[in-house]
Amino acid sequence: MLMSNTDRPARLHFMANGFRVLAPGDHVLCAVSKARIPLDDLRYWSVAQQAAYASAAIASEAMAPR
C-alpha cells in the first residue's frame, strides 16, 4: 500500500538557498503562528533556528535582536 503525503507535515533541513526534505509531507508549520505552510508556498525560514515562517513580517519579527 502506498502512503500519501497529503495532509502530512514534512520534516525539512533548511539551508541558505533552499531546503532538503528529510521526511515527505505536503506542508510545514510556522514556528511562530503555527499556521500551515504548503511546501510550494514556503519562502521564509531561518537556517540558524531551522524554523519556517509564514510571512516576511513574522520572519523579521522572529529574527530581530532582543
N, C-alpha and C positions, 0 to 999 in steps of 0.2 A: 504494500500500500504506500503510495506517495504522500509525503507530508506537504501541506500547503503552507506557504509563508504569509498568507493573508491573515490579517488581524493578529500578528505576532511581532513583538518588538525585536529588532535586530540588535546585535552587540557589535560595536564598531571600535576600531583603533583609529583615532584622529591623528592626522599628520598635517604638516604645513600647507600642502597643496591638495589635500583630499583626505579620504579615509579608506580603510580596509575593512571589509566585512568579516568579522570573526565568527558570528553565528547569524544565519539568514533570518530575515524578517522583512516587514514592509514599512516599519516606522521606528522612531526613537522618541523618547520623552524629553521635553525641555527640562534642563536642570533646575530652572527657577520656577517656571509656571506649571510644570508637569503637563503642558499641552502636548498633544500627539503631533509629531512632525513626520509626514511621509518622506521616505528617503529621497525621492525625486525633488522635494522642496527644501531639503536641508542645505542651508547656505552659511550658517554661523556656528562656530564651535571654538573651543579652547584646547589647544594641544597640551598645554601645561596641566589643565584640570581634567582633560579627557571628558569634556562635557559638551552637550549640544544645547543650542539656544534657539528659540522660536523666531526671534527677530533681532535686527541690529540694535534696537534700543535696549532690549533685555540683555544682549551680549555686552554692550558698552557699560551698562549699569553693573553687571556681574563682575566685569574685569576692572572696574575703576578702583584706584587705590583707596584704601580706607584710612 
